[in-house]
């Protein structure tokens, strides 16, 4: 099962590929789903929801933004209405991780 920590870099990378560095949550979820290998657990439907576990994992990044280690808390992402925006610090983190 993919954890929140596992989707941080893919989220940063899909945002860095955009012209504005900003995407709606639905677009982030779609692009990350295409960028990572999903497990059967990731694809399990959520009870009483219209989406799958991986979608909730990605949304949890925003929900848990006040937790140390979270990319919002660390200043890598910025909360925008109905979406995510990468910061300059987030761009540096994404570039440095790609170099390794």
Secondary structure, DSSP 8 states (H G I E B T S, - for coil): ---HHHHHHHHHHHHHTSSSSEEEHHHHHHHHHHHS---TTTTSB-TTSSSBHHHHHHHHHHHTTTSTTSTTTTTSEEEETTEEEE-HHHHHHHHHHHH-
